[in-house]
């Protein structure tokens, strides 16, 4: 088992990665002692892992709250429903929540944990690749507002992140590919050697080779843990993790949440960012080509949605959380393995890029 | 001007108390530099203080968001509306919120500040006695859920609390009295000398004598700041601030939010707590008498609502945030000037007390 720690003083917590982790009896016992356990999941995931839950909880009794599946349900209405169910169950400050599912379940459950009775502990058990390498680590919890993605939330760290790579065997190919977009992102912004490893091992990853998967996930979590420890509340370096996200969030919002998967929008967004970098001579055309090639292995979208142009992008990007003093901020690669935050993209460059 | 500090390391902040504080030009300048300012208030309060806002902000431009007035609007629907207005205004992480109003405005605005784009700074300018001595200090922010008061929220500290005692001149008598219930609470749980000072100065307070008011408010804030600094997240001593609140929240919920004012419910709740203490021989009958006498000066309710009995109380108290391991916890005075947290109230005692 690979274990990393997100170093945040008294809020530090472990990330464990291994195949068949959810078959380890009483895996969660240290966290749930003297706690009342409530698991939040959706029907699909709960059906797959209902038996294993009993195993990892060491036969401790738990309640299960099911939420609907899909990004369009990551909103305040579902949030209020889950809190209503917790109250109906009689849950209190002695309760610990377990988020069992993908990013939607994890983000919403985390924000419920941050808010219920002003905060109770929670554990992340991500079951999609995207949640395993990104949203379950780092304490960003949120729901969407009709006017913008993740606009309502909290920085609220889990007590532990438990990643069983075996769960990926039941993941639809399209969702697996969307997760790979975030894995590739880590290489581009932070680690050229990892990017090269991904290029060399792309076929193994496509085949879901257990060792390759475990390494890709562990290295992604390691990079994220390192960056989060340096900058928990995104006042600096953490913003780099948003490569492709300024454009990507605009795509998701414009297309309607759930129609493009988050990772798909990020893939298209990273290519737009690479092209912008190229225009600023921060990236060679050959480097953009390598990014495109790697993303295309996983059949990710390589271009923005048909018909979506400058005006539509700007409408959403003006609401981006990274806007500072009225300026939209972009994350752009500077070579492979390094990226910077900049507002210095001229309107003419953006117009050309987006039309 | 009396200034106190809530000592919370890098989250420390000042509380300033004085008559006519809102007439001091540029009072808020240190906090709003390079920030975009959005004031959240309601129509009544905004009408009264619209002119002064310009003064204290030093003519800085600001946007105003109005929310409806009343405890029944302290809910997730209003929360979502305010966030929607912030997004429509194009507010971002460079925005600072100012909560101008009573406890409803302060609690809701604080939770919006905690949640909007995962957290932006805010300032409390409380304009009711209850908000000045209690809810604006200490970082408890929240909205209500149909199943329970303040069930959704965050511990999130303001950057400053600015208390202009002159605002009380426009406060309805009933709301002034409700605030006095919380002032008296501080004497009972923490400071016999303050309780005696209140007994001696009750007529001055009824007459809204400026010096007496300023002292009562400052001493209340001082006690609250001291307790919050010791126990920000209510894992110990801070629970004492909830004297009368276990019973009080049940009264508010049963009667429908807004029908009994919070302070009125707390007054009746403190008398129930005193009677419970008396039954346990922790309080003399003469001490209960003094509590009742002091509350009655302000014409506060001295008994639970007619017809509300054991069953109705228990229905709500089971959801109280202080419930731990299935046990309802009560704050009971032990003599005047001291209180304890206990679950040791027998069902027969509760039945007798509440029927």
Interface residues (C-beta under 8 A of the other chain):
Chain A: X34 X76 X79 X80 X83 X84 X87 X88 X90 X92 X93 X94 X114 X115 X116 X117 X118 X119 X140 X141 X142 X145 X146 X147 X148 X150 X151 X152 X153 X154 X155 X233 X318 X319 X321 X322 X323 X324 X325 X326
Chain B: X34 X76 X79 X80 X83 X84 X87 X88 X90 X92 X93 X94 X114 X115 X116 X117 X118 X119 X140 X141 X142 X145 X146 X147 X148 X150 X151 X152 X153 X154 X155 X233 X318 X319 X321 X322 X323 X324 X325 X326
